[in-house]
């Protein structure tokens, strides 16, 4: 019975660690290229989203050579 409890706690810890790491990685990926100046090679798209935390409009720019996206704050 004790062994089953240890296995259960171990699995739960692994799931919690995985969830935290996933959130941190996603958040960095989303925020890493959010800035003021649009880099060279990026083209304006029609995609605009509203940041739920700050309420700012974010315009998406796309680099067709690298596939990278850039989020620019619009006023």
Secondary structure, DSSP 8 states (H G I E B T S, - for coil): -HHHHHHHHHHHHHHHHHHHHHHHHHHHHHHTTEESS--TT-EEEEEEEE-TTT--EEEEEE-TTT--EEEEEE-
